[in-house]
């Protein structure tokens, strides 16, 4: 056993000096960070921190896992862990800033994708042409909306101008809808009034027809009653005339002297009675014209009765 004490070997780390690869890598990463920041617009700083945190996290993990000096010269586990935790913190902060910036945009209306057109300046982006009303664009801490102007042209507008136009158009649409509803209501009321007028006219016509029919029936009934009355009156007049005639005949019969019917004449001699004495002797006096034995020499006054004067 040796008399010399053994001591742990001391790891000697060389002092790190930035190399050419370091500056090349750092320059490339810096340019990428700047480009991504500008491309992201409003969330540029948050994106910058997010990318920086990812790079730091990857660098620290590389040095910790492979135990090799990284491009930034990390020489031990402590430096690697410090770089990892720093990357995590920066990543979280960057994500938080990016999320806060993203809330300024309507979730249902995503940003417009980047196009090959050159980025206009802050003073010229407003009222420049755009392609789709669903497009949104963040530019220098402002949100621009692709909006149709009063001439029907799609242009970029800031939020206030966009909201004003949208509100005005909504008001115009509401007013137009109200006018259309009022017009429909007025048309419905007019139609209802016309239907009521038609119904009233039909009822009036029906009443007039019923009145005419009733008047015609009444007139026919009156005519029938008048005709029946005329017939009744005519029958009454006929009966009265018949009664009057009978009464006159009866009165005439009562006023005339009763003349008994002549007795059957006795047989008269051929050529008639010679004189009234013969007729009386035969019991035939007086002798009426047309009876056997009558003769004009027996009827001196010519009244058709011979031998009527004693």
ABEGO torsion letter per residue (X at the ends): XBABBBBBBBBBBBBBBBBAAAAAAAAAAAAAAAAAAAAAEAAAAAAAAAAAAAAAAAAAAAAAAAGBBBAAGBABAAAAAAAAAAAAAAAAAAAAAAAAAAAABBAABBBBBBBABBBBBAAAABGBBBABAABBBBBGGBBBBBBBBAAGBBBBBBAAAAAAAAAAAAAAAAAAAAAAAAAAAAAAAAAAAAAAAAAAAAAAAAAAAAAAAAAAAAAAAAAAAAAAAAAAAAAAAAAAAAAAAAAAAAAAAAABBBBBBBBBBBBBBBGEBABAAAAAAAGAOBBBBGBBGBBAAABAAGAGBBGABX
